Amino acid sequence: MAKVRFAPGVRTEWHSHAHGQTLHITEGTAWVRSRGGPKVEAHVGQTLYCPPNEQHWHGASADSFMEHLAMLDNADDPATTTTWLEHVTDDEYLTG
């Protein structure tokens, strides 16, 4: 488990986790999008799950800091089980 903090407007690249990832929002407003799906807004106390190998990105909304707990399966080593892909464009980030 890791605590990750994002400044307003900051987001990850598209990526996936071999065994999935659970995100628990502890501060601010998060935006999360799975490839081909709508952007989801999550708030403090909400928990989201990204299934195994699902390509997604997550970050802070444009006007709010965001902090989340990132939880991976016990067998996951983020250095070897996370597949990093292309950058999220401004258009992908801002559109719903």
CYANA upper distance limits for C-alpha pairs under 8 A (distance plus 0.5 A):
  1 MET  CA     69 LEU  CA      7.07
  1 MET  CA     70 ALA  CA      5.98
  1 MET  CA     71 MET  CA      5.01
  1 MET  CA     72 LEU  CA      6.93
  2 ALA  CA     69 LEU  CA      6.08
  2 ALA  CA     70 ALA  CA      5.70
  2 ALA  CA     71 MET  CA      7.23
  3 LYS  CA     67 GLU  CA      7.50
  3 LYS  CA     68 HIS  CA      6.29
  3 LYS  CA     69 LEU  CA      5.05
  3 LYS  CA     70 ALA  CA      6.78
  4 VAL  CA     67 GLU  CA      6.05
  4 VAL  CA     68 HIS  CA      5.96
  4 VAL  CA     69 LEU  CA      6.79
  4 VAL  CA     70 ALA  CA      7.56
  5 ARG  CA     65 PHE  CA      7.95
  5 ARG  CA     66 MET  CA      6.29
  5 ARG  CA     67 GLU  CA      4.73
  5 ARG  CA     68 HIS  CA      7.10
  6 PHE  CA     10 VAL  CA      6.22
  6 PHE  CA     11 ARG  CA      7.75
  6 PHE  CA     59 GLY  CA      6.90
  6 PHE  CA     60 ALA  CA      6.20
  6 PHE  CA     65 PHE  CA      6.28
  6 PHE  CA     66 MET  CA      5.66
  6 PHE  CA     67 GLU  CA      6.64
  7 ALA  CA     60 ALA  CA      6.95
  7 ALA  CA     64 SER  CA      7.60
  7 ALA  CA     65 PHE  CA      5.20
  7 ALA  CA     66 MET  CA      7.11
  8 PRO  CA     60 ALA  CA      5.78
  8 PRO  CA     61 SER  CA      6.34
  8 PRO  CA     62 ALA  CA      5.53
  8 PRO  CA     63 ASP  CA      5.73
  8 PRO  CA     64 SER  CA      5.31
  8 PRO  CA     65 PHE  CA      5.35
  8 PRO  CA     66 MET  CA      7.78
  9 GLY  CA     59 GLY  CA      7.65
  9 GLY  CA     60 ALA  CA      6.00
  9 GLY  CA     61 SER  CA      6.12
  9 GLY  CA     62 ALA  CA      4.76
  9 GLY  CA     63 ASP  CA      7.39
  9 GLY  CA     64 SER  CA      8.21
 10 VAL  CA     59 GLY  CA      6.14
 10 VAL  CA     60 ALA  CA      6.23
 10 VAL  CA     61 SER  CA      8.36
 10 VAL  CA     62 ALA  CA      8.36
 11 ARG  CA     57 TRP  CA      7.53
 11 ARG  CA     58 HIS  CA      6.14
 11 ARG  CA     59 GLY  CA      4.37
 11 ARG  CA     60 ALA  CA      6.86
 11 ARG  CA     88 VAL  CA      8.12
 12 THR  CA     57 TRP  CA      6.07
 12 THR  CA     58 HIS  CA      6.28
 12 THR  CA     59 GLY  CA      6.64
 12 THR  CA     87 HIS  CA      8.09
 12 THR  CA     88 VAL  CA      7.82
 13 GLU  CA     57 TRP  CA      6.42
 13 GLU  CA     84 TRP  CA      7.23
 13 GLU  CA     85 LEU  CA      6.81
 13 GLU  CA     86 GLU  CA      6.40
 13 GLU  CA     87 HIS  CA      5.06
 13 GLU  CA     88 VAL  CA      5.92
 14 TRP  CA     55 GLN  CA      6.68
 14 TRP  CA     56 HIS  CA      5.76
 14 TRP  CA     57 TRP  CA      5.33
 14 TRP  CA     84 TRP  CA      6.86
 14 TRP  CA     85 LEU  CA      5.62
 14 TRP  CA     86 GLU  CA      6.23
 14 TRP  CA     87 HIS  CA      6.72
 14 TRP  CA     88 VAL  CA      6.70
 15 HIS  CA     54 GLU  CA      8.41
 15 HIS  CA     55 GLN  CA      5.68
 15 HIS  CA     56 HIS  CA      6.03
 15 HIS  CA     57 TRP  CA      6.80
 15 HIS  CA     82 THR  CA      7.35
 15 HIS  CA     83 THR  CA      5.90
 15 HIS  CA     84 TRP  CA      4.99
 15 HIS  CA     85 LEU  CA      5.85
 15 HIS  CA     86 GLU  CA      8.48
 16 SER  CA     20 GLY  CA      7.93
 16 SER  CA     52 PRO  CA      7.72
 16 SER  CA     53 ASN  CA      5.51
 16 SER  CA     54 GLU  CA      5.89
 16 SER  CA     55 GLN  CA      5.16
 16 SER  CA     56 HIS  CA      6.78
 16 SER  CA     82 THR  CA      6.18
 16 SER  CA     83 THR  CA      5.77
 16 SER  CA     84 TRP  CA      7.36
 17 HIS  CA     21 GLN  CA      6.95
 17 HIS  CA     51 PRO  CA      8.45
 17 HIS  CA     52 PRO  CA      6.26
 17 HIS  CA     53 ASN  CA      5.81
 17 HIS  CA     54 GLU  CA      7.67
 17 HIS  CA     78 PRO  CA      8.38
 17 HIS  CA     81 THR  CA      6.23
 17 HIS  CA     82 THR  CA      5.07
 17 HIS  CA     83 THR  CA      6.92
 18 ALA  CA     52 PRO  CA      5.65
 18 ALA  CA     53 ASN  CA      5.61
 18 ALA  CA     76 ASP  CA      8.16
 18 ALA  CA     81 THR  CA      5.74
 18 ALA  CA     82 THR  CA      6.96
 18 ALA  CA     83 THR  CA      8.43
 19 HIS  CA     51 PRO  CA      7.64
 19 HIS  CA     52 PRO  CA      4.92
 19 HIS  CA     53 ASN  CA      7.41
 19 HIS  CA     72 LEU  CA      7.78
 19 HIS  CA     73 ASP  CA      6.76
 19 HIS  CA     76 ASP  CA      7.53
 19 HIS  CA     81 THR  CA      8.27
 20 GLY  CA     49 TYR  CA      7.84
 20 GLY  CA     50 CYS  CA      5.96
 20 GLY  CA     51 PRO  CA      4.95
 20 GLY  CA     52 PRO  CA      4.27
 20 GLY  CA     53 ASN  CA      7.02
 20 GLY  CA     54 GLU  CA      7.96
 20 GLY  CA     72 LEU  CA      7.16
 20 GLY  CA     73 ASP  CA      7.79
 21 GLN  CA     49 TYR  CA      6.36
 21 GLN  CA     50 CYS  CA      5.66
 21 GLN  CA     51 PRO  CA      7.13
 21 GLN  CA     52 PRO  CA      7.87
 21 GLN  CA     70 ALA  CA      7.35
 21 GLN  CA     71 MET  CA      6.25
 21 GLN  CA     72 LEU  CA      5.57
 21 GLN  CA     73 ASP  CA      7.92
 22 THR  CA     47 THR  CA      7.46
 22 THR  CA     48 LEU  CA      6.29
 22 THR  CA     49 TYR  CA      4.95
 22 THR  CA     50 CYS  CA      6.76
 22 THR  CA     69 LEU  CA      8.47
 22 THR  CA     70 ALA  CA      6.46
 22 THR  CA     71 MET  CA      5.52
 22 THR  CA     72 LEU  CA      7.08
 23 LEU  CA     47 THR  CA      6.04
 23 LEU  CA     48 LEU  CA      5.66
 23 LEU  CA     49 TYR  CA      6.74
 23 LEU  CA     68 HIS  CA      6.66
 23 LEU  CA     69 LEU  CA      6.19
 23 LEU  CA     70 ALA  CA      5.44
 23 LEU  CA     71 MET  CA      6.88
 24 HIS  CA     44 VAL  CA      8.44
 24 HIS  CA     45 GLY  CA      7.19
 24 HIS  CA     46 GLN  CA      6.39
 24 HIS  CA     47 THR  CA      4.76
 24 HIS  CA     48 LEU  CA      6.95
 24 HIS  CA     68 HIS  CA      5.79
 24 HIS  CA     69 LEU  CA      5.59
 24 HIS  CA     70 ALA  CA      7.29
 25 ILE  CA     29 THR  CA      8.26
 25 ILE  CA     30 ALA  CA      7.69
 25 ILE  CA     42 ALA  CA      7.64
 25 ILE  CA     43 HIS  CA      6.68
 25 ILE  CA     44 VAL  CA      5.42
 25 ILE  CA     45 GLY  CA      6.09
 25 ILE  CA     46 GLN  CA      6.15
 25 ILE  CA     47 THR  CA      6.83
 25 ILE  CA     66 MET  CA      7.98
 25 ILE  CA     67 GLU  CA      6.57
 25 ILE  CA     68 HIS  CA      4.79
 25 ILE  CA     69 LEU  CA      7.01
 26 THR  CA     43 HIS  CA      8.43
 26 THR  CA     44 VAL  CA      5.48
 26 THR  CA     45 GLY  CA      6.54
 26 THR  CA     66 MET  CA      8.09
 26 THR  CA     67 GLU  CA      5.97
 26 THR  CA     68 HIS  CA      5.71
 26 THR  CA     69 LEU  CA      7.58
 27 GLU  CA     43 HIS  CA      7.93
 27 GLU  CA     44 VAL  CA      5.80
 27 GLU  CA     65 PHE  CA      7.72
 27 GLU  CA     66 MET  CA      5.70
 27 GLU  CA     67 GLU  CA      5.35
 27 GLU  CA     68 HIS  CA      7.39
 28 GLY  CA     43 HIS  CA      6.79
 28 GLY  CA     44 VAL  CA      6.67
 28 GLY  CA     60 ALA  CA      8.12
 28 GLY  CA     64 SER  CA      6.25
 28 GLY  CA     65 PHE  CA      5.85
 28 GLY  CA     66 MET  CA      4.90
 28 GLY  CA     67 GLU  CA      7.14
 29 THR  CA     41 GLU  CA      7.34
 29 THR  CA     42 ALA  CA      6.34
 29 THR  CA     43 HIS  CA      5.42
 29 THR  CA     44 VAL  CA      7.50
 29 THR  CA     60 ALA  CA      6.52
 29 THR  CA     61 SER  CA      6.26
 29 THR  CA     64 SER  CA      6.52
 29 THR  CA     65 PHE  CA      7.42
 29 THR  CA     66 MET  CA      5.99
 30 ALA  CA     41 GLU  CA      6.18
 30 ALA  CA     42 ALA  CA      5.57
 30 ALA  CA     43 HIS  CA      6.88
 30 ALA  CA     58 HIS  CA      7.42
 30 ALA  CA     59 GLY  CA      6.14
 30 ALA  CA     60 ALA  CA      5.21
 30 ALA  CA     61 SER  CA      6.15
 30 ALA  CA     66 MET  CA      6.38
 30 ALA  CA     67 GLU  CA      8.48
 31 TRP  CA     39 LYS  CA      6.91
 31 TRP  CA     40 VAL  CA      6.08
 31 TRP  CA     41 GLU  CA      5.25
 31 TRP  CA     42 ALA  CA      6.88
 31 TRP  CA     58 HIS  CA      6.05
 31 TRP  CA     59 GLY  CA      5.96
 31 TRP  CA     60 ALA  CA      6.40
 31 TRP  CA     61 SER  CA      6.27
 32 VAL  CA     39 LYS  CA      6.16
 32 VAL  CA     40 VAL  CA      5.65
 32 VAL  CA     41 GLU  CA      7.07
 32 VAL  CA     42 ALA  CA      8.23
 32 VAL  CA     56 HIS  CA      7.67
 32 VAL  CA     57 TRP  CA      6.30
 32 VAL  CA     58 HIS  CA      4.77
 32 VAL  CA     59 GLY  CA      7.16
 33 ARG  CA     37 GLY  CA      6.81
 33 ARG  CA     38 PRO  CA      6.59
 33 ARG  CA     39 LYS  CA      5.01
 33 ARG  CA     40 VAL  CA      6.56
 33 ARG  CA     56 HIS  CA      5.97
 33 ARG  CA     57 TRP  CA      6.11
 33 ARG  CA     58 HIS  CA      7.03
 34 SER  CA     38 PRO  CA      7.76
 34 SER  CA     39 LYS  CA      8.01
 34 SER  CA     50 CYS  CA      8.38
 34 SER  CA     54 GLU  CA      7.42
 34 SER  CA     55 GLN  CA      6.30
 34 SER  CA     56 HIS  CA      4.63
 34 SER  CA     57 TRP  CA      7.20
 35 ARG  CA     54 GLU  CA      8.01
 35 ARG  CA     55 GLN  CA      6.00
 35 ARG  CA     56 HIS  CA      6.16
 38 PRO  CA     96 GLY  CA      6.36
 39 LYS  CA     95 THR  CA      8.13
 39 LYS  CA     96 GLY  CA      5.66
 42 ALA  CA     46 GLN  CA      6.63
 42 ALA  CA     47 THR  CA      8.41
 42 ALA  CA     48 LEU  CA      8.50
 50 CYS  CA     54 GLU  CA      6.92
 50 CYS  CA     56 HIS  CA      8.03
 57 TRP  CA     88 VAL  CA      8.07
 59 GLY  CA     66 MET  CA      7.71
 60 ALA  CA     64 SER  CA      6.72
 60 ALA  CA     65 PHE  CA      6.34
 60 ALA  CA     66 MET  CA      5.47
 61 SER  CA     65 PHE  CA      7.83
 61 SER  CA     66 MET  CA      8.05
 72 LEU  CA     76 ASP  CA      6.64
 72 LEU  CA     78 PRO  CA      8.45
 76 ASP  CA     80 THR  CA      8.28
 76 ASP  CA     81 THR  CA      6.55
 77 ASP  CA     81 THR  CA      6.25
 77 ASP  CA     82 THR  CA      8.44
 78 PRO  CA     82 THR  CA      5.84
 88 VAL  CA     92 GLU  CA      6.61
 88 VAL  CA     93 TYR  CA      6.97
 89 THR  CA     93 TYR  CA      6.68
 90 ASP  CA     94 LEU  CA      6.50
 91 ASP  CA     95 THR  CA      6.42
